[in-house]
Amino acid sequence: MTSTSQPEMPPSARSGRMPKQAHQNRSQRLLRVGLLILALAILLALATTWLGIKASAIKGELEASADLVPTLKQEILASDAVAAKNTVAKLREHTAAARRESEDPIWTLSSAIPWAGPNLHAVSELARSADDVSSLGLSPLVEIYGSLNWDALMPSASGSNVGPLKAAAPRVTSAAYSVRASAERLRDIDSSPLLPQVAAPLGAATEELSRAADALDTAADAARIAPVMLGAEDQKSYLLMIQNNAEARASGGIPGALAVVTLEKGKLSLGSQNSATELGSMSPNVPVDQQQQHIYSTRLGKYMQDVNLTPDFPTAAITAKAMWEKKTNQHIDGVISIDPVVLSYILHATGPVAVDGPELAALRATGLPTELNGDNVVSTLLSDVYSKIRDPKLQDVYFAGVAKEIFSALSSGKGEAKGLVEGITRGAEEGRVLVWSADSSIQKVLSKYRLSGSVTGPSVLPAQFGVYFNDGTGAKMDYYVKHTVKLIRECPADGYEQTTVRITSVNTAPADAATSLSAYVTGGGAFGVRPGSVQTNIVAYGPAQANVESASVDGQKAPFAPYLHGNRPVGVVAQQLAPGESKIVEFTFGKIVQHTEPNLVVTPTVQAVKDVIQATENTTCGQGQ
């Protein structure tokens, strides 16, 4: 048998030792790897330090720019255009520096790192957005603001130059687009992987930019339609309704005094005046939306005093226009509604007006003030006039004389623009200033805002509730009724939201109101309500697609009338209050599909709206609810 010999192993292998050359090669490789790791570690440390320096620089620049914003706001409010331009220039220096730091090559490359990258990218977008807003938004807007003479823009007897406002519209629109684009860019960033130190300012910046974009959109819309409505192109005539809150209607009060206001190239003039009573009833009735007629009766289309039993101002305005034109043969281009509270805001801006025209000579012995100001006009028009003047026709004469004097003050340029704009803006926010245009293109813009008084459409928020009051006494007793309204979010049921609307009302009239107040104020029992008592139809609207499920009075289940207006549920309860009496009416709405924070709109009354609307109450729910 032949044996197979094995190759002989070198001595180093037999002894377990590596050849000297191989050992040297391996050591060199390990050294090179070590040096590479060390170099990478040093580079990483340097990059981290560099990123830290850049992050600190970006943070400092953005904080410096944010610190200038309150100063800029104050300068704009003070109409100091020169100072505002200087502040914006400083602000731009800081935002531009922050943007440059965020565009550093190392910062940009590091944005691709899985963990740190999203945070660095978010910071870059914050810096970019801040710079875009300051350069594309704030800078042109401050220039526009400085170029406009706001006092010259106000309507007056001599007219106003609205050309600059019209010319500014495209630039305001462009600024609004830039700010909204920045807000949407930030909103698209996924905040889930971000550090809290990045996520919190990102969320705050997104919300701030969204609010700013909304404000700029509003300014752009105003710059676009205001010149047309002020008669820049041709004369515009509007029916002015002064709602009397002493006799409640859903949008405020009974339309007592009526007048035509004409605007031509900003020139303001007061035309024919009338009262709803003198206008008389319509025969046949003016056609009205059937759904609303079902809720509020055929009176909507029969009497000017009742066109606003519905809270939907476009419906009321269309009806009022038809009634006015039918009775007077005078064309109008739209309807504007205000109340005595708005008149008080105007008088705070213009200063007091004398009420001593020749048409009021016969009323000088009544004891009513001969001068009206922002402090006494509401009580004078909604209460004192009825105790001092018992004849309704003479009351109308007084109302017409007051309207004439206030509009004379406005048309003469009395008062400064800032105060007037603030007062009218406040009135619009409270639902006391309402505007409707017969021009469909203008009305489309108005319908986006609370100013339109719409209860359906784009101005209505998803989870919006409404509480409206309609007088059932046939008198002027609502001056004495005080309300509070609160939303109570109940525990969800079957995936749907539930909300209770609580309305607390009290009649503050004196105990002897039946005899101490005139029959014109109490109604004298003409409509079946005991003098001194107040009857109110309380109307509650829920969000679209919800159900109104129940109603109660002082905790006891009560009958109610359920309706639909558009796709919003409506509930109606009638209540009566004797002097000193209070009641709590509640409506419960269910099957609410909207899960957003609810908001509330109410009829503007003599009270401040902030005193009527109370904070939403959230019910504590158990787990799983």
ZIBELSUL-V88188 format. One record per pair of residues at least 24 apart in sequence whose C-alpha atoms are under 10 Angstrom apart, sorted by the first residue. I is the first residue (numbers start at 1). J is the second residue. Records with the same first field share a line. If there is no record, write none. Layout:
I->J, J
This chain:
47->106, 107, 110
48->106, 107, 110
50->106, 107
51->101, 102, 104, 106, 107, 110, 120
52->107
53->101
54->98, 100, 101, 102, 103, 104, 106, 107
55->98, 101, 102, 107, 120, 123, 124
56->98, 101
57->97, 98, 101, 102
58->94, 95, 97, 98, 99, 100, 101, 102, 123, 124, 126, 127
59->98, 123, 127
60->94, 97, 98
61->91, 93, 94, 95, 96, 97, 98, 99, 101, 127
62->91, 94, 95, 96, 97, 98, 99, 126, 127, 130, 131
63->94, 95, 98
64->90, 91, 93, 94, 95
65->90, 91, 92, 93, 94, 95, 96, 98, 130, 131, 134
66->91, 94, 95, 130
67->91
68->94
72->138, 142
76->142, 145, 146
77->418
78->418
79->145, 146, 150, 418
80->145, 146
81->142, 143, 144, 145, 146, 147, 148
82->142, 143, 146
84->138, 139, 142, 143, 145, 146
85->138, 139, 140, 141, 142, 143, 145, 146
86->142
87->139, 142
88->134, 135, 138, 139, 140, 142, 143
89->134, 135, 138, 139
90->134
91->130, 131, 134, 135, 138, 139
92->130, 131, 132, 133, 134, 135, 138, 139
93->131, 134, 135
94->127, 130, 131, 134
95->126, 127, 128, 129, 130, 131, 132, 133, 134, 135
96->127, 128, 130, 131, 132, 134, 135
97->127, 131
98->123, 124, 126, 127, 128, 130, 131
99->123, 124, 125, 126, 127, 128, 129, 130, 131, 132
100->124, 127, 128, 131
101->127
102->126, 127, 128
103->127, 128
114->193
115->193, 194, 195
116->193, 194, 195
117->193, 194
118->189, 190, 191, 192, 193, 194, 195, 198
119->191, 193, 194, 195, 196, 197, 198, 199
120->194, 198
121->189, 194
122->186, 189, 190, 191, 194, 198, 199, 202
123->198, 199, 201, 202
125->182, 185, 186, 189, 202
126->182, 183, 185, 186, 198, 201, 202, 205, 206
128->182, 186
129->178, 179, 181, 182, 183, 185, 186, 205, 206, 209
130->179, 182, 205, 209
131->182
132->175, 178, 179, 181, 182
133->175, 176, 178, 179, 180, 181, 182, 183, 209, 212
134->175, 178, 179
135->175, 178
136->171, 174, 175, 176, 177, 178, 179
137->171, 172, 173, 174, 175, 176, 177, 178, 179, 180, 212, 213, 216
138->172, 175, 176, 179
139->175
140->168, 171, 172, 174, 175
141->168, 171, 172, 174, 175, 176, 216
144->168, 169, 171, 172
149->417
150->416, 417, 418, 421
151->413, 415, 416, 417, 418, 420
152->266, 413, 417
153->227, 230, 266, 417
154->230, 266, 267, 268, 410, 411, 413, 416, 417, 418, 420, 421
155->230, 231, 263, 264, 265, 266, 267, 268, 269, 410, 411, 412, 413, 417
156->263, 265, 266, 267, 268, 269, 407, 408, 409, 410, 411, 412, 413, 414
157->263, 264, 266, 267, 268, 269, 270, 407, 408, 409, 410, 411, 412, 413
158->264, 265, 266, 267, 268, 269, 411, 412, 413
159->230, 231, 232, 263, 264, 265, 266, 267, 268, 269, 411, 412, 413
160->230, 231, 232, 264, 265, 266, 267, 268
161->227, 232, 265, 266, 267
162->223, 226, 227, 228, 230, 231, 232, 265, 266
163->227, 232, 265
164->223, 227
165->220, 222, 223, 224, 225, 226, 227
166->220, 222, 223, 224, 225, 226, 227, 228, 232
167->223, 224, 227
168->220, 223, 224
169->219, 220, 221, 222, 223, 224, 225
170->220, 223, 224
171->220, 223
172->216, 217, 218, 219, 220, 221, 222, 223, 224
173->216, 217, 218, 219, 220, 221, 223, 224
174->216, 217, 220
175->213, 216, 217, 220
176->212, 213, 214, 215, 216, 217, 218, 219, 220
177->213, 216, 217
178->213
179->209, 210, 211, 212, 213, 214, 216, 217
180->206, 209, 210, 211, 212, 213, 214, 216, 217
181->209, 210, 213
182->206, 209, 210, 213
183->207, 208, 209, 210, 211, 212, 213
184->209, 210
218->445, 446, 448, 449
221->442, 445, 446, 448
222->445, 446
224->442, 445
225->441, 442, 443, 445, 446
226->442
227->265, 266
228->263, 264, 265, 266, 442
229->263, 264, 265, 266, 333, 334, 437, 439, 442
230->262, 263, 264, 265, 266, 267, 268
231->262, 263, 264, 265, 266, 267, 268
232->263, 264, 265, 266, 267
233->264, 265
234->263, 264, 265
235->262, 263, 264, 265, 266, 267, 333
236->261, 262, 263, 264, 265, 266, 331, 332, 333, 334
237->261, 262, 263, 264, 268, 269, 270, 271, 330, 331, 332, 333, 334, 335
238->262, 263, 270, 271, 321, 331, 332, 333, 334, 335, 336, 337, 435, 436, 437, 438
239->271, 272, 273, 317, 320, 321, 324, 330, 331, 332, 333, 334, 335, 336, 337, 436
240->270, 273, 334, 335, 336, 337, 338, 435
241->274, 275, 276, 317, 320, 335, 336, 337, 338, 339, 434
242->275, 336, 337, 338, 339, 340, 342, 343, 399, 403, 432, 433
243->305, 308, 337, 338, 339, 340, 341, 432, 433
244->338, 339, 340, 341, 378, 381, 382, 476, 478, 479, 605, 606
245->339, 340, 341, 378, 381, 382, 471, 476, 477, 478, 479, 603, 604, 605, 606, 607
246->381, 382, 383, 471, 475, 476, 477, 478, 479, 480, 481, 521, 605, 606
247->382, 469, 470, 471, 472, 473, 474, 475, 476, 477, 478, 479, 521, 536, 605
248->308, 309, 468, 469, 470, 471, 472, 473, 474, 475, 476, 477, 478, 479, 481, 536, 537, 603, 604, 605, 606
249->305, 306, 307, 308, 309, 310, 311, 468, 469, 470, 471, 472, 478, 536, 537, 603, 604, 605
250->306, 307, 308, 309, 310, 311, 312, 313, 467, 468, 469, 470, 471, 537, 538, 539, 602, 603, 604, 605
251->307, 308, 309, 310, 311, 312, 313, 316, 337, 431, 432, 433, 434, 453, 468, 469, 470, 602, 603, 604, 605
252->308, 309, 311, 337, 338, 339, 431, 432, 433, 468, 469, 470, 602, 603, 604, 605, 606
253->305, 306, 308, 309, 338, 339, 432, 469, 470, 471, 476, 478, 603, 604, 605, 606
254->304, 305, 306, 307, 308, 309, 339, 470, 471, 476
255->304, 305, 306, 307, 308, 320, 337, 338, 339
256->304, 305, 396, 399, 400
257->396, 397, 398, 399, 400, 403
258->304, 324, 337, 396, 399, 400, 403
259->400, 403, 404
260->330, 331, 332, 335, 336
261->332, 335, 336, 407
262->332, 333
266->411
267->411
268->407, 408, 410, 411, 412
269->404, 407, 408, 410, 411
270->403, 404, 407, 408, 411
271->404
272->328, 330
273->397, 400, 401, 403, 404
274->396, 397, 400
275->304, 305, 393, 396, 397, 399, 400
276->303, 304, 305, 306, 320, 324, 396
277->303, 304, 305, 392, 393, 396
278->304, 393, 396
279->303, 304, 305, 323, 324, 326, 327, 328
280->304, 305, 323, 327
281->305, 323, 327
282->322, 323, 326, 327
285->319, 323
286->318, 319, 320, 322, 323, 326
287->318, 319, 322
288->315, 316, 318, 319
289->315, 319, 565
290->565
291->563, 564, 565, 566
292->563, 564, 565, 566
294->563, 564, 565
295->539, 561, 562, 563, 564, 565, 570, 571, 572
296->470
306->470
308->470
309->468, 469, 470, 471
310->455, 468, 469, 470, 539
311->453, 454, 455, 466, 467, 468, 469, 470, 539, 602, 603
312->452, 453, 454, 455, 456, 565
313->337, 434, 435, 436, 451, 452, 453, 454, 455
314->434, 435, 436, 437, 438, 443, 447, 452, 453, 454, 455
315->436, 453, 454
316->436, 453
317->434, 435, 436, 437, 438
318->436, 437, 438
321->438
332->437, 438
333->436, 437, 438, 439
334->435, 436, 437, 438, 439, 443
335->434, 435, 436, 437, 438
336->433, 434, 435, 436, 437, 451, 452
337->431, 432, 433, 434, 435, 436, 451
338->424, 427, 428, 431, 432, 433, 434, 435
339->378, 427, 431, 432, 433, 434, 604, 605, 606
340->374, 377, 378, 379, 380, 381, 382, 432, 606
341->374, 375, 377, 378, 379, 381, 382, 423, 427, 432, 433, 604, 605, 606, 607, 608
342->374, 377, 378, 423, 424, 425, 426, 427, 428, 430, 432, 433
343->372, 373, 374, 377, 378, 403, 406, 423, 424, 427
344->372, 373, 374, 375, 376, 377, 378, 423
345->373, 374, 375, 377, 419, 420, 421, 422, 423, 424, 425, 426, 427
346->373, 374, 406, 407, 409, 410, 415, 419, 420, 421, 422, 423, 424, 427
347->372, 373, 374, 375, 376, 377, 406, 409, 410, 414, 415, 419, 420, 423
348->373, 374, 375, 415, 419, 420, 423
349->373, 374, 410, 414, 415, 416, 417, 418, 419, 420, 421, 422, 423
350->374, 406, 409, 410, 413, 414, 415, 416, 417, 419, 420
351->406, 409, 414, 415, 416
352->376, 377, 406, 409
353->402, 405, 406, 407, 408, 409, 414
354->402, 405, 406, 409
355->398, 401, 402, 403, 404, 405, 406
356->401, 402, 405
357->398, 401, 402, 404, 405
358->401
359->397, 398, 400, 401
360->394, 397, 398, 399, 400, 401, 402
362->394, 398
363->388, 389, 394, 395, 397, 398
368->398
371->402
372->402, 405, 406
373->406
377->402
378->606
379->479, 606
382->476, 477, 478, 479, 606
383->476, 477, 479, 480, 521
386->476, 517, 518, 519, 520, 521
387->516, 517, 518, 519, 520, 521
388->518
389->518
390->518, 519, 520, 521
391->520
392->520
425->451
427->451, 604
428->452, 453
429->609
430->601, 602, 603, 604, 605, 608, 609, 610
431->601, 602, 603, 604, 605, 609
432->603, 604, 605, 609
433->604
450->601
455->541, 565, 566, 568, 601
456->543, 544, 565, 566, 567, 568
457->566
460->543, 544, 599, 601
461->543, 544, 596, 597, 598, 599, 600
462->543, 544, 593, 594, 595, 596, 597, 598, 599
463->542, 543, 544, 546, 592, 593, 594, 595, 596, 597, 598, 599, 600
464->541, 542, 543, 544, 568, 594, 596, 597, 598, 599, 600, 601
465->499, 501, 540, 541, 542, 543, 544, 568, 569, 570, 589, 598, 599, 600, 601, 602
466->501, 539, 540, 541, 542, 543, 570, 599, 600, 601, 602, 603
467->501, 502, 503, 538, 539, 540, 541, 542, 570, 571, 572, 600, 601, 602, 603
468->536, 537, 538, 539, 540, 541, 572, 601, 602, 603, 604
469->536, 537, 538, 539, 540, 572, 574, 602, 603, 604, 605
470->535, 536, 537, 538, 539, 574, 603
471->534, 535, 536, 537, 538, 574
472->527, 528, 529, 534, 535, 536, 537, 538, 574, 575, 576
473->521, 522, 523, 524, 525, 526, 527, 528, 529, 530, 531, 532, 533, 534, 535, 536, 537, 576
474->520, 521, 522, 523, 524, 525, 526, 527, 528, 529, 534, 535, 536
475->519, 520, 521, 522, 523, 524, 525, 526, 527, 529, 531, 534, 535
476->518, 519, 520, 521, 522, 523, 534
477->507, 508, 509, 513, 517, 520, 521, 522, 523, 531, 532, 533, 534, 535
478->507, 508, 509, 521, 522, 534, 535, 536, 605, 606
479->507, 508, 509, 521, 605, 606, 607
480->506, 507, 508, 509, 510, 532, 534, 579, 580, 606, 607
481->505, 506, 507, 508, 509, 534, 536, 577, 579, 580, 582, 605, 606, 607
482->506, 507, 508, 582, 605, 606, 607, 611, 612
483->507, 582, 583, 584, 605, 607, 609, 611, 612, 613
484->584, 602, 607, 609, 610, 611, 612, 613, 614
485->584, 585, 586, 600, 601, 602, 611, 612, 613, 614, 615, 616
486->586, 600, 612, 613, 614, 615, 616, 617
487->586, 587, 588, 598, 599, 600, 613, 614, 615, 616, 617, 618
488->588, 598, 615, 616, 617, 618, 619
489->588, 589, 597, 598, 616, 617, 618, 619, 620
490->588, 589, 590, 617, 618, 619, 620, 621
491->618, 619, 620, 621, 622, 625
492->590, 591, 592, 595, 619, 621, 624, 625
493->590, 591, 592, 625
494->591, 625
495->591, 592, 593, 595, 625
496->546, 590, 591, 592, 593, 594, 595
497->546, 589, 590, 591, 592, 593, 594, 595, 596
498->546, 547, 548, 549, 588, 589, 590, 591, 592, 593, 595
499->542, 548, 587, 588, 589, 590, 591, 592, 598, 616, 617, 618, 619
500->542, 548, 549, 550, 551, 586, 587, 588, 589, 590, 617
501->540, 541, 542, 551, 585, 586, 587, 588, 589, 600, 616
502->540, 551, 552, 553, 584, 585, 586, 587, 588, 614
503->538, 540, 553, 583, 584, 585, 586, 587, 612, 613
504->553, 554, 582, 583, 584, 585, 586, 612
505->536, 575, 576, 577, 581, 582, 583, 584, 585
506->534, 577, 578, 579, 580, 581, 582, 583, 584
507->532, 533, 534, 576, 577, 578, 579, 580, 581, 582, 583
508->577, 578, 579, 580, 581, 582
509->533, 534, 578, 579, 580, 581
510->578, 579, 580
511->578, 579, 580, 581
512->579
513->578, 579
514->579
529->576, 577, 578
530->576, 577, 578
531->578, 579
532->577, 578, 579, 580
533->576, 577, 578, 579, 580, 581
534->575, 576, 577, 578, 579, 581
535->574, 575, 576, 577, 578
536->573, 574, 575, 576, 577
537->572, 573, 574, 575, 576
538->571, 572, 573, 574, 575, 585
539->570, 571, 572, 573, 574, 587, 602, 603
540->569, 570, 571, 572, 573, 586, 587, 588, 589, 601, 602
541->565, 568, 569, 570, 571, 572, 587, 589, 600, 601
542->567, 568, 569, 570, 571, 587, 588, 589, 590, 592, 598, 600
543->567, 568, 569, 570, 589, 590, 591, 592, 593, 594, 598, 599
544->568, 569, 592, 593, 594
545->569, 590, 591, 592, 593, 594
546->570, 589, 590, 591, 592, 593, 594
547->571, 588, 589, 590, 591, 592
548->587, 588, 589, 590, 591, 592
549->587, 588, 589, 590, 591
550->586, 587, 588, 589, 590
551->585, 586, 587, 588, 589
552->584, 585, 586, 587, 588
553->583, 584, 585, 586, 587
554->582, 583, 584, 585, 586
555->583, 584, 585, 586
556->584, 585, 586
557->585, 586, 587
558->585, 586, 587
560->587
